[in-house]
């Protein structure tokens, strides 16, 4: 349903603004999906589902802004070096800046908000988790 609702945005914005319009429609689509999923989750789990999440949101926003700086710098440098096939350079640009963003995000959250890393590290083997985050707080019994 959400995909069907966003298709007109892609068509309209791509006609009006070209590739930038497609990117804006993509961002709008992700926002719509996120709101829809949050509403579904809240309906299933109850009104208190997102209570006490403000601190986590602010910590994640701060880490994201901090990680965005070196990622944006990498994108800037890579766009200046661009040569050859444009799609290949777009891939290289996204791969390098995205990887850099991820590493810096983990470093910042490891230092200032280690609980935010628990869901990201959960699929990793225990030994790897301990190396990345040796002092990860024990899981709380709250749900």
BELLINNOR-V869322 format. One record per run of one state. SS is the DSSP state (alpha for helix, beta for strand, coil for the rest). FROM is the first residue (numbers start at 1). LEN is the number of residues. If there is no record, write none. Layout:
# BELLINNOR-V869322
((SS | FROM | LEN) (SS | FROM | LEN))
This chain:
# BELLINNOR-V869322
((coil | 1 | 1) (alpha | 2 | 16) (coil | 18 | 1) (alpha | 19 | 27) (coil | 46 | 8) (alpha | 54 | 28) (coil | 82 | 4) (alpha | 86 | 27) (coil | 113 | 1) (alpha | 114 | 8) (coil | 122 | 4) (alpha | 126 | 7) (coil | 133 | 11))
